[in-house]
Amino acid sequence: MKILVLGAGKMGAFFLDLLSFDHETAVYEKDPKRMRFTYNCQRLTTLEEVREFHPELVINAVTVKYTIPAFEEVMPYLPKECIISDISSVKTGLRDFYMQCGHPYVSTHPMFGPTFANLSNLREENAIIISEGDYMGRIFFKDLYSRLDLNIYEYTFEEHDKTVAYSLSIPFVSTFVFAAVMKHQDAPGTTFKRHMRIAKGVLSEDDYLLQEILFNPYTHDQVAQIREELKDLLEIIDKKDAEGMKGYLTKIRKNVDEN
């Protein structure tokens, strides 16, 4: 299959490396310097080269802020039958875009990233395939993710957004709060250092991505739960309520064990 990847960032390069030995691949990237570490693929810098490549599948791996603009830019140069796809963690506006784009489409979300995941061993990582897309496109990504030993789930766009609100907004907000109140430690403990590494990783993400995850319409209720839990915990601390603390620790240990 002829596959065009939009964007030569970390995830774009990951998909190129993954696909280039079994498919004819190309990458479209406006900044030639970002293509320095891509190999075994065609490097395209103009839209006419995109037309000449004549892709059968496009994987949009640009920053989430530019996902739809990147589609709009290349679509006039794609064959009508070309399947377009995204791997965005934020699907805001994508369903409506796909409905009127005139191309078969498939939307997926690899629930991992280069910041924390071990890309050479993804056995414990997950991927979501949106069930509303093109059948053959879904089969392609299901086969691809299966070969990576990922755990695959099929959700609608709405179900995906609810899952992201839970699985990303809670750890992100918790990390933000840690980063907001922390101060320099000359001799930090192991737990502090681990939290610091997580904070640096999360905050290295694109600002627009972090914003859109938190602006997800389902995020508010998740963050409100954190606020209620902090309120209950602070009350236990203020009262120095030993029995209350024991009960609270029992509750959260059970929560962790069940997950």
Short mmCIF file of the C-alpha atoms (twelve columns), coordinates in Angstrom:
data_MODEL
# 
_entry.id   MODEL 
# 
loop_
_atom_site.group_PDB 
_atom_site.id 
_atom_site.type_symbol 
_atom_site.label_atom_id 
_atom_site.label_alt_id 
_atom_site.label_comp_id 
_atom_site.label_asym_id 
_atom_site.label_seq_id 
_atom_site.Cartn_x 
_atom_site.Cartn_y 
_atom_site.Cartn_z 
_atom_site.pdbx_PDB_model_num 
ATOM 1   C CA . MET A 1   0.000   0.000  0.000  1 
ATOM 2   C CA . LYS A 2   1.146   3.571  -0.682 1 
ATOM 3   C CA . ILE A 3   1.008   5.428  2.637  1 
ATOM 4   C CA . LEU A 4   1.585   9.122  3.194  1 
ATOM 5   C CA . VAL A 5   2.384   10.358 6.710  1 
ATOM 6   C CA . LEU A 6   1.729   14.027 7.452  1 
ATOM 7   C CA . GLY A 7   4.319   15.392 9.866  1 
ATOM 8   C CA . ALA A 8   7.778   14.096 10.758 1 
ATOM 9   C CA . GLY A 9   7.515   14.547 14.511 1 
ATOM 10  C CA . LYS A 10  7.964   11.753 17.044 1 
ATOM 11  C CA . MET A 11  4.761   9.872  16.238 1 
ATOM 12  C CA . GLY A 12  5.062   10.514 12.513 1 
ATOM 13  C CA . ALA A 13  8.583   9.075  12.546 1 
ATOM 14  C CA . PHE A 14  7.343   6.132  14.629 1 
ATOM 15  C CA . PHE A 15  4.689   5.223  12.044 1 
ATOM 16  C CA . LEU A 16  7.145   5.661  9.185  1 
ATOM 17  C CA . ASP A 17  9.631   3.309  10.842 1 
ATOM 18  C CA . LEU A 18  6.838   0.860  11.529 1 
ATOM 19  C CA . LEU A 19  5.374   0.820  8.019  1 
ATOM 20  C CA . SER A 20  8.276   1.528  5.666  1 
ATOM 21  C CA . PHE A 21  9.476   -2.062 5.285  1 
ATOM 22  C CA . ASP A 22  6.063   -3.473 4.324  1 
ATOM 23  C CA . HIS A 23  4.621   -0.546 2.372  1 
ATOM 24  C CA . GLU A 24  5.684   2.221  0.020  1 
ATOM 25  C CA . THR A 25  5.814   5.218  2.345  1 
ATOM 26  C CA . ALA A 26  6.294   8.956  2.065  1 
ATOM 27  C CA . VAL A 27  6.292   11.823 4.530  1 
ATOM 28  C CA . TYR A 28  5.046   15.338 3.841  1 
ATOM 29  C CA . GLU A 29  6.766   17.916 6.028  1 
ATOM 30  C CA . LYS A 30  7.238   21.633 5.359  1 
ATOM 31  C CA . ASP A 31  10.346  21.849 7.535  1 
ATOM 32  C CA . PRO A 32  13.088  19.780 5.813  1 
ATOM 33  C CA . LYS A 33  15.152  19.691 9.024  1 
ATOM 34  C CA . ARG A 34  12.478  17.581 10.697 1 
ATOM 35  C CA . MET A 35  12.994  14.872 8.083  1 
ATOM 36  C CA . ARG A 36  16.690  14.372 8.866  1 
ATOM 37  C CA . PHE A 37  16.063  11.182 10.829 1 
ATOM 38  C CA . THR A 38  13.499  9.583  8.524  1 
ATOM 39  C CA . TYR A 39  14.678  6.830  6.214  1 
ATOM 40  C CA . ASN A 40  13.405  4.228  3.755  1 
ATOM 41  C CA . CYS A 41  10.670  6.638  2.618  1 
ATOM 42  C CA . GLN A 42  10.121  9.440  0.142  1 
ATOM 43  C CA . ARG A 43  10.512  12.928 1.609  1 
ATOM 44  C CA . LEU A 44  7.963   15.351 0.198  1 
ATOM 45  C CA . THR A 45  8.047   19.108 0.711  1 
ATOM 46  C CA . THR A 46  5.517   20.271 -1.906 1 
ATOM 47  C CA . LEU A 47  1.871   19.475 -2.549 1 
ATOM 48  C CA . GLU A 48  2.583   18.575 -6.169 1 
ATOM 49  C CA . GLU A 49  4.844   15.799 -4.882 1 
ATOM 50  C CA . VAL A 50  1.894   14.591 -2.792 1 
ATOM 51  C CA . ARG A 51  -0.225  14.425 -5.962 1 
ATOM 52  C CA . GLU A 52  2.497   12.497 -7.796 1 
ATOM 53  C CA . PHE A 53  2.874   10.005 -4.936 1 
ATOM 54  C CA . HIS A 54  -0.858  9.123  -5.270 1 
ATOM 55  C CA . PRO A 55  -1.345  7.682  -1.754 1 
ATOM 56  C CA . GLU A 56  -3.942  5.092  -0.855 1 
ATOM 57  C CA . LEU A 57  -3.843  5.969  2.854  1 
ATOM 58  C CA . VAL A 58  -2.916  9.177  4.679  1 
ATOM 59  C CA . ILE A 59  -1.922  9.103  8.360  1 
ATOM 60  C CA . ASN A 60  -2.165  12.577 9.850  1 
ATOM 61  C CA . ALA A 61  0.446   12.816 12.623 1 
ATOM 62  C CA . VAL A 62  0.797   16.594 12.913 1 
ATOM 63  C CA . THR A 63  0.274   18.490 16.179 1 
ATOM 64  C CA . VAL A 64  -3.361  18.254 17.274 1 
ATOM 65  C CA . LYS A 65  -3.917  21.989 16.711 1 
ATOM 66  C CA . TYR A 66  -3.216  21.536 13.003 1 
ATOM 67  C CA . THR A 67  -4.876  18.168 12.345 1 
ATOM 68  C CA . ILE A 68  -7.840  19.528 10.386 1 
ATOM 69  C CA . PRO A 69  -5.870  22.316 8.616  1 
ATOM 70  C CA . ALA A 70  -3.329  19.689 7.475  1 
ATOM 71  C CA . PHE A 71  -6.136  17.575 6.009  1 
ATOM 72  C CA . GLU A 72  -7.634  20.601 4.269  1 
ATOM 73  C CA . GLU A 73  -4.280  21.472 2.750  1 
ATOM 74  C CA . VAL A 74  -3.532  18.079 1.174  1 
ATOM 75  C CA . MET A 75  -7.031  16.858 0.284  1 
ATOM 76  C CA . PRO A 76  -7.186  18.608 -3.123 1 
ATOM 77  C CA . TYR A 77  -4.066  16.616 -4.059 1 
ATOM 78  C CA . LEU A 78  -5.344  13.195 -2.960 1 
ATOM 79  C CA . PRO A 79  -7.131  10.572 -5.051 1 
ATOM 80  C CA . LYS A 80  -10.859 10.471 -4.265 1 
ATOM 81  C CA . GLU A 81  -10.618 6.886  -3.005 1 
ATOM 82  C CA . CYS A 82  -7.709  7.647  -0.640 1 
ATOM 83  C CA . ILE A 83  -8.488  6.812  2.993  1 
ATOM 84  C CA . ILE A 84  -7.614  9.632  5.370  1 
ATOM 85  C CA . SER A 85  -6.839  8.924  9.011  1 
ATOM 86  C CA . ASP A 86  -5.750  10.619 12.203 1 
ATOM 87  C CA . ILE A 87  -4.102  9.426  15.413 1 
ATOM 88  C CA . SER A 88  -5.153  12.419 17.526 1 
ATOM 89  C CA . SER A 89  -5.716  12.076 21.255 1 
ATOM 90  C CA . VAL A 90  -8.273  14.902 20.956 1 
ATOM 91  C CA . LYS A 91  -11.080 14.278 18.456 1 
ATOM 92  C CA . THR A 92  -12.786 17.671 18.805 1 
ATOM 93  C CA . GLY A 93  -14.407 18.602 15.493 1 
ATOM 94  C CA . LEU A 94  -13.103 15.550 13.646 1 
ATOM 95  C CA . ARG A 95  -16.391 13.655 13.376 1 
ATOM 96  C CA . ASP A 96  -18.113 16.619 11.702 1 
ATOM 97  C CA . PHE A 97  -15.094 17.147 9.436  1 
ATOM 98  C CA . TYR A 98  -15.049 13.530 8.317  1 
ATOM 99  C CA . MET A 99  -18.792 13.534 7.624  1 
ATOM 100 C CA . GLN A 100 -18.398 16.200 4.943  1 
ATOM 101 C CA . CYS A 101 -14.869 15.558 3.650  1 
ATOM 102 C CA . GLY A 102 -15.820 13.242 0.780  1 
ATOM 103 C CA . HIS A 103 -13.120 10.673 1.594  1 
ATOM 104 C CA . PRO A 104 -13.316 7.336  3.383  1 
ATOM 105 C CA . TYR A 105 -11.799 7.822  6.814  1 
ATOM 106 C CA . VAL A 106 -10.584 6.038  9.912  1 
ATOM 107 C CA . SER A 107 -9.749  7.573  13.271 1 
ATOM 108 C CA . THR A 108 -7.595  5.894  15.909 1 
ATOM 109 C CA . HIS A 109 -5.852  6.845  19.124 1 
ATOM 110 C CA . PRO A 110 -2.680  5.021  20.181 1 
ATOM 111 C CA . MET A 111 -2.969  5.498  23.950 1 
ATOM 112 C CA . PHE A 112 0.761   5.949  24.372 1 
ATOM 113 C CA . GLY A 113 3.407   8.422  23.299 1 
ATOM 114 C CA . PRO A 114 7.159   8.762  22.972 1 
ATOM 115 C CA . THR A 115 7.422   10.609 26.298 1 
ATOM 116 C CA . PHE A 116 6.712   7.659  28.594 1 
ATOM 117 C CA . ALA A 117 6.081   4.538  26.495 1 
ATOM 118 C CA . ASN A 118 8.722   2.007  25.562 1 
ATOM 119 C CA . LEU A 119 8.072   1.973  21.811 1 
ATOM 120 C CA . SER A 120 9.941   -1.305 21.393 1 
ATOM 121 C CA . ASN A 121 7.642   -3.093 23.846 1 
ATOM 122 C CA . LEU A 122 4.005   -1.992 23.779 1 
ATOM 123 C CA . ARG A 123 2.429   -5.159 25.158 1 
ATOM 124 C CA . GLU A 124 0.858   -3.334 28.111 1 
ATOM 125 C CA . GLU A 125 -0.282  -0.303 26.085 1 
ATOM 126 C CA . ASN A 126 -3.699  0.319  24.526 1 
ATOM 127 C CA . ALA A 127 -5.123  1.672  21.285 1 
ATOM 128 C CA . ILE A 128 -8.608  2.872  20.402 1 
ATOM 129 C CA . ILE A 129 -10.128 2.486  16.948 1 
ATOM 130 C CA . ILE A 130 -13.191 4.624  16.281 1 
ATOM 131 C CA . SER A 131 -15.998 2.317  15.155 1 
ATOM 132 C CA . GLU A 132 -17.620 4.932  12.897 1 
ATOM 133 C CA . GLY A 133 -14.901 4.868  10.233 1 
ATOM 134 C CA . ASP A 134 -14.282 3.009  6.972  1 
ATOM 135 C CA . TYR A 135 -14.297 -0.774 7.349  1 
ATOM 136 C CA . MET A 136 -11.093 -1.432 5.416  1 
ATOM 137 C CA . GLY A 137 -9.341  1.407  7.228  1 
ATOM 138 C CA . ARG A 138 -10.325 -0.082 10.581 1 
ATOM 139 C CA . ILE A 139 -9.071  -3.498 9.486  1 
ATOM 140 C CA . PHE A 140 -5.720  -1.988 8.474  1 
ATOM 141 C CA . PHE A 141 -5.148  -0.358 11.862 1 
ATOM 142 C CA . LYS A 142 -6.497  -3.349 13.769 1 
ATOM 143 C CA . ASP A 143 -3.931  -5.558 12.032 1 
ATOM 144 C CA . LEU A 144 -1.165  -2.986 12.591 1 
ATOM 145 C CA . TYR A 145 -1.906  -2.558 16.290 1 
ATOM 146 C CA . SER A 146 -2.297  -6.311 16.755 1 
ATOM 147 C CA . ARG A 147 1.226   -6.828 15.415 1 
ATOM 148 C CA . LEU A 148 2.438   -4.388 18.087 1 
ATOM 149 C CA . ASP A 149 0.703   -6.503 20.771 1 
ATOM 150 C CA . LEU A 150 -1.450  -3.523 21.754 1 
ATOM 151 C CA . ASN A 151 -4.743  -4.034 23.549 1 
ATOM 152 C CA . ILE A 152 -7.349  -2.786 21.059 1 
ATOM 153 C CA . TYR A 153 -10.730 -1.245 21.866 1 
ATOM 154 C CA . GLU A 154 -13.406 -0.008 19.478 1 
ATOM 155 C CA . TYR A 155 -15.313 3.086  20.622 1 
ATOM 156 C CA . THR A 156 -17.531 5.698  19.028 1 
ATOM 157 C CA . PHE A 157 -16.245 9.270  18.923 1 
ATOM 158 C CA . GLU A 158 -18.340 10.076 22.006 1 
ATOM 159 C CA . GLU A 159 -17.127 7.026  23.930 1 
ATOM 160 C CA . HIS A 160 -13.556 7.944  23.036 1 
ATOM 161 C CA . ASP A 161 -13.954 11.477 24.400 1 
ATOM 162 C CA . LYS A 162 -15.394 10.140 27.663 1 
ATOM 163 C CA . THR A 163 -12.465 7.715  28.005 1 
ATOM 164 C CA . VAL A 164 -9.894  10.453 27.341 1 
ATOM 165 C CA . ALA A 165 -11.580 12.709 29.907 1 
ATOM 166 C CA . TYR A 166 -11.048 9.997  32.497 1 
ATOM 167 C CA . SER A 167 -7.698  8.498  31.513 1 
ATOM 168 C CA . LEU A 168 -5.860  11.720 30.606 1 
ATOM 169 C CA . SER A 169 -7.506  14.636 32.403 1 
ATOM 170 C CA . ILE A 170 -7.248  13.116 35.893 1 
ATOM 171 C CA . PRO A 171 -3.479  12.405 35.758 1 
ATOM 172 C CA . PHE A 172 -2.832  15.661 33.896 1 
ATOM 173 C CA . VAL A 173 -4.698  17.793 36.447 1 
ATOM 174 C CA . SER A 174 -3.051  15.933 39.332 1 
ATOM 175 C CA . THR A 175 0.328   16.642 37.728 1 
ATOM 176 C CA . PHE A 176 -0.550  20.313 37.239 1 
ATOM 177 C CA . VAL A 177 -1.449  20.662 40.920 1 
ATOM 178 C CA . PHE A 178 1.808   18.994 41.969 1 
ATOM 179 C CA . ALA A 179 3.806   21.286 39.679 1 
ATOM 180 C CA . ALA A 180 1.917   24.362 40.913 1 
ATOM 181 C CA . VAL A 181 2.698   23.827 44.616 1 
ATOM 182 C CA . MET A 182 6.138   22.162 44.454 1 
ATOM 183 C CA . LYS A 183 9.325   23.988 45.301 1 
ATOM 184 C CA . HIS A 184 13.006  23.165 44.891 1 
ATOM 185 C CA . GLN A 185 14.321  20.335 47.033 1 
ATOM 186 C CA . ASP A 186 18.046  19.990 47.750 1 
ATOM 187 C CA . ALA A 187 17.613  16.360 48.763 1 
ATOM 188 C CA . PRO A 188 14.387  15.098 47.155 1 
ATOM 189 C CA . GLY A 189 13.060  11.665 48.021 1 
ATOM 190 C CA . THR A 190 12.415  8.910  45.502 1 
ATOM 191 C CA . THR A 191 8.670   9.578  45.303 1 
ATOM 192 C CA . PHE A 192 9.235   13.299 44.735 1 
ATOM 193 C CA . LYS A 193 11.746  12.598 41.966 1 
ATOM 194 C CA . ARG A 194 9.350   10.203 40.243 1 
ATOM 195 C CA . HIS A 195 6.558   12.776 40.354 1 
ATOM 196 C CA . MET A 196 8.977   15.379 39.016 1 
ATOM 197 C CA . ARG A 197 9.888   13.180 36.047 1 
ATOM 198 C CA . ILE A 198 6.197   12.701 35.272 1 
ATOM 199 C CA . ALA A 199 5.557   16.444 35.578 1 
ATOM 200 C CA . LYS A 200 8.405   17.278 33.197 1 
ATOM 201 C CA . GLY A 201 7.135   14.712 30.711 1 
ATOM 202 C CA . VAL A 202 3.541   15.961 30.787 1 
ATOM 203 C CA . LEU A 203 4.596   19.601 30.565 1 
ATOM 204 C CA . SER A 204 6.781   18.841 27.553 1 
ATOM 205 C CA . GLU A 205 3.598   18.120 25.601 1 
ATOM 206 C CA . ASP A 206 2.177   20.700 23.208 1 
ATOM 207 C CA . ASP A 207 0.238   23.458 25.036 1 
ATOM 208 C CA . TYR A 208 -2.715  23.174 22.665 1 
ATOM 209 C CA . LEU A 209 -2.941  19.411 23.272 1 
ATOM 210 C CA . LEU A 210 -3.021  19.921 27.041 1 
ATOM 211 C CA . GLN A 211 -5.622  22.653 26.641 1 
ATOM 212 C CA . GLU A 212 -7.915  20.605 24.416 1 
ATOM 213 C CA . ILE A 213 -7.748  17.568 26.712 1 
ATOM 214 C CA . LEU A 214 -8.824  19.757 29.640 1 
ATOM 215 C CA . PHE A 215 -11.462 21.542 27.542 1 
ATOM 216 C CA . ASN A 216 -13.028 18.190 26.633 1 
ATOM 217 C CA . PRO A 217 -16.724 18.574 27.628 1 
ATOM 218 C CA . TYR A 218 -16.444 15.486 29.837 1 
ATOM 219 C CA . THR A 219 -13.404 16.731 31.768 1 
ATOM 220 C CA . HIS A 220 -15.222 19.054 34.186 1 
ATOM 221 C CA . ASP A 221 -16.960 16.245 36.096 1 
ATOM 222 C CA . GLN A 222 -13.679 14.335 36.438 1 
ATOM 223 C CA . VAL A 223 -11.853 17.379 37.825 1 
ATOM 224 C CA . ALA A 224 -14.792 18.102 40.152 1 
ATOM 225 C CA . GLN A 225 -14.282 14.624 41.661 1 
ATOM 226 C CA . ILE A 226 -10.659 15.520 42.433 1 
ATOM 227 C CA . ARG A 227 -11.838 18.682 44.177 1 
ATOM 228 C CA . GLU A 228 -14.301 16.712 46.327 1 
ATOM 229 C CA . GLU A 229 -11.681 14.137 47.255 1 
ATOM 230 C CA . LEU A 230 -9.209  16.867 48.243 1 
ATOM 231 C CA . LYS A 231 -11.897 18.487 50.369 1 
ATOM 232 C CA . ASP A 232 -12.561 15.188 52.208 1 
ATOM 233 C CA . LEU A 233 -8.840  14.502 52.664 1 
ATOM 234 C CA . LEU A 234 -8.157  18.016 53.959 1 
ATOM 235 C CA . GLU A 235 -10.933 17.627 56.514 1 
ATOM 236 C CA . ILE A 236 -9.370  14.389 57.781 1 
ATOM 237 C CA . ILE A 237 -5.966  16.103 58.018 1 
ATOM 238 C CA . ASP A 238 -7.331  19.148 59.841 1 
ATOM 239 C CA . LYS A 239 -9.119  16.956 62.403 1 
ATOM 240 C CA . LYS A 240 -6.145  14.590 62.701 1 
ATOM 241 C CA . ASP A 241 -8.785  11.878 62.328 1 
ATOM 242 C CA . ALA A 242 -6.824  8.616  62.573 1 
ATOM 243 C CA . GLU A 243 -9.860  6.412  61.977 1 
ATOM 244 C CA . GLY A 244 -10.930 8.571  59.063 1 
ATOM 245 C CA . MET A 245 -7.448  8.310  57.550 1 
ATOM 246 C CA . LYS A 246 -7.444  4.540  57.961 1 
ATOM 247 C CA . GLY A 247 -10.782 4.321  56.193 1 
ATOM 248 C CA . TYR A 248 -9.601  6.653  53.438 1 
ATOM 249 C CA . LEU A 249 -6.428  4.628  52.819 1 
ATOM 250 C CA . THR A 250 -8.480  1.423  52.738 1 
ATOM 251 C CA . LYS A 251 -10.789 2.967  50.149 1 
ATOM 252 C CA . ILE A 252 -8.045  4.188  47.826 1 
ATOM 253 C CA . ARG A 253 -6.031  0.951  48.121 1 
ATOM 254 C CA . LYS A 254 -9.129  -0.955 47.033 1 
ATOM 255 C CA . ASN A 255 -9.545  1.470  44.147 1 
ATOM 256 C CA . VAL A 256 -5.956  0.901  43.019 1 
ATOM 257 C CA . ASP A 257 -6.226  -2.895 43.380 1 
ATOM 258 C CA . GLU A 258 -9.357  -2.939 41.212 1 
ATOM 259 C CA . ASN A 259 -7.539  -1.105 38.431 1 
# 
